Amino acid sequence: MTEKHMILGIGLANNFGIHPAAWRLPDVDPGAYVDIAATVRQAQAAERGDLHFIFLAERLFLHGDLATEPPLFNMDPLTSLTAVSQATERVGLIGTASTSFNEPYLLARQLKTMDVVSHGRVGWNAVPSYEPDAFANAGRQLPPREQKYERLHEALQVVHALWGSWGREAGRPDQGGMFADPAHIRPVNLRGEHVGSRGPLPVPPSEQGQPVVVMPLSSGYGLQAAAMYANVVIAMPMSIEQALEQRAIVRRAVKAAGRDPQEVRFITFAGYEVAATAREALDRIRAMDELRDLRPSLSRLGNMLGLPIEAKRSDAPLTAQQLAMMNPAPGHAPSQRAARLARERWSPRDILAHGVLDPFPSVVGTPAQAADHLQEWFEAGASDGFLLNFASFHHGIDAFVDGVVPVLRERGLFPEHDEKPRTLRERLSLPDQYGLDPRVSSSAD
Ligand SMILES: Cc1cc2nc3c(=O)[nH]c(=O)nc-3n(C[C@H](O)[C@H](O)[C@H](O)COP(=O)(O)O)c2cc1C
């Protein structure tokens, strides 16, 4: 079932934005990378718009060319989200943690503690690391793909079992003498090829029981693990058609794992830069583009269009001869979009400002244009909701909340603020779950 209302969350990162020059904008504090107050402000802006969650990705190595850019990712997602939890009340807090290095007992304990501390607002983006640099930081070599997913699979099983190990029936502390009923706090005794745990975990249930599990779309063994354990699958399709295909793949896999596909949310990435006019929105991106070397991006744009683009002519629309020479790859949505923009007489710099190189669909324009895009995807059944990305968090989140959210509300696509405090699980309309899902635990033995 498609949710009646779309789910909206925000991808946060280094406190600046996904544009590599966002940190250099004159009204941005260049020290924001280490300023948790900046993350809190961004989360509070999301909460003001009644968005469902904030999301922090992670890479377990220093990522970014520090000579000219800040690191791309947050210093430590779970620590940051724990701090944010104390300055927010409703917004969901989804953090990434890799199954490749952490012991499941430690993952289970940290995530469930965060969930208790935040009153049931935590989601775990469970990923296997995949870059050799991450493994180098653990003094290891990148394992074969199959092995990293085997470990992910085992880790998810152990974490879920540990989450359920302090049973709900153990009750609350009774000053008459019983702190918790030990008959309902039991070991899990799981041992796989890669990981295992005895348990139990010293953390009682949160308001939502246990964290919501989020997993990226993958193939093969990774897809199978997501089908068994994920409450939310996140993906980066570039077109509605691709999203529909991916969503169908997830649904089939969830069904094959013995679960109900309607219980799993499918959320796709998208980027938005909105302002009163499309020109103003483009100029916001261009102000950041002016602060970096755009030649590599122009060269990539040239590859997409099938013709060289000279930096010194990049402010003028393509000539009639260049337009005739264009040869964008037929099945490649971003190339087709770039070619369409070129035909509409946008200059190469403006084409780039439209976000054609983003790894997800982007809209740079008015709030109504952004809302049209979200509505089209949502009503096509391409996704249950969106993980929003912003070139500059400093401007982008407030502009979205003030500009796009009211339009979505007018159109009945996004709910009015509901005073009742609710958990992330409730807000995503996910069924209750505590411990391993009994429907899949037998097939996971
Ligand atoms: C939407 C999405 C979000 C992801 N987020 C992260 C992340 O935050 N950290 C990370 O290490 N990997 C992340 N990944 C990477 C995946 O976990 C996976 O390792 C990668 O896609 C390579 O997968 P493969 O070996 O199955 O091809 C993400 C992937 C996708 C599609």
The ligand as a Tripos MOL2 file, in Angstrom:
@<TRIPOS>MOLECULE
LIG
   31    33     1     0     0
SMALL
NO_CHARGES

@<TRIPOS>ATOM
      1 C1         21.1210    4.7880   -0.9110 C.3       1 LIG1
      2 C2         22.4130    4.2040   -0.4140 C.ar      1 LIG1
      3 C3         22.9700    4.6620    0.7850 C.ar      1 LIG1
      4 C4         24.1820    4.1270    1.2600 C.ar      1 LIG1
      5 N1         24.7450    4.6170    2.4110 N.ar      1 LIG1
      6 C5         25.9670    4.1560    2.8110 C.ar      1 LIG1
      7 C6         26.6480    4.7130    3.9390 C.ar      1 LIG1
      8 O1         26.1710    5.6430    4.5900 O.2       1 LIG1
      9 N2         27.8570    4.2050    4.2820 N.ar      1 LIG1
     10 C7         28.4490    3.1840    3.5800 C.ar      1 LIG1
     11 O2         29.5560    2.7720    3.9500 O.2       1 LIG1
     12 N3         27.8400    2.6460    2.5070 N.ar      1 LIG1
     13 C8         26.6340    3.1140    2.1090 C.ar      1 LIG1
     14 N4         26.0290    2.5710    0.9910 N.ar      1 LIG1
     15 C9         26.7470    1.5240    0.2620 C.3       1 LIG1
     16 C10        26.1220    0.1440    0.3540 C.3       1 LIG1
     17 O3         26.0260   -0.2850    1.6790 O.3       1 LIG1
     18 C11        26.9620   -0.8740   -0.4330 C.3       1 LIG1
     19 O4         28.0970   -1.2300    0.2720 O.3       1 LIG1
     20 C12        27.4270   -0.3190   -1.7600 C.3       1 LIG1
     21 O5         26.2910    0.1190   -2.4620 O.3       1 LIG1
     22 C13        28.1580   -1.4040   -2.5920 C.3       1 LIG1
     23 O6         27.3170   -2.4970   -2.6280 O.3       1 LIG1
     24 P1         27.5660   -3.8080   -3.4530 P.3       1 LIG1
     25 O7         28.8550   -4.4140   -3.0080 O.co2     1 LIG1
     26 O8         26.3750   -4.6460   -3.0930 O.co2     1 LIG1
     27 O9         27.5700   -3.4640   -4.8930 O.co2     1 LIG1
     28 C14        24.8260    3.1060    0.5180 C.ar      1 LIG1
     29 C15        24.2450    2.6500   -0.6810 C.ar      1 LIG1
     30 C16        23.0600    3.1770   -1.1560 C.ar      1 LIG1
     31 C17        22.4690    2.6750   -2.4420 C.3       1 LIG1
@<TRIPOS>BOND
     1     1     2 1
     2     2     3 ar
     3     2    30 ar
     4     3     4 ar
     5     4     5 ar
     6     4    28 ar
     7     5     6 ar
     8     6     7 ar
     9     6    13 1
    10     7     8 2
    11     7     9 ar
    12     9    10 ar
    13    10    11 2
    14    10    12 ar
    15    12    13 ar
    16    13    14 ar
    17    14    15 1
    18    14    28 ar
    19    15    16 1
    20    16    17 1
    21    16    18 1
    22    18    19 1
    23    18    20 1
    24    20    21 1
    25    20    22 1
    26    22    23 1
    27    23    24 1
    28    24    25 2
    29    24    26 1
    30    24    27 1
    31    28    29 ar
    32    29    30 ar
    33    30    31 1
@<TRIPOS>SUBSTRUCTURE
     1 LIG1         1 GROUP 0 **** ****
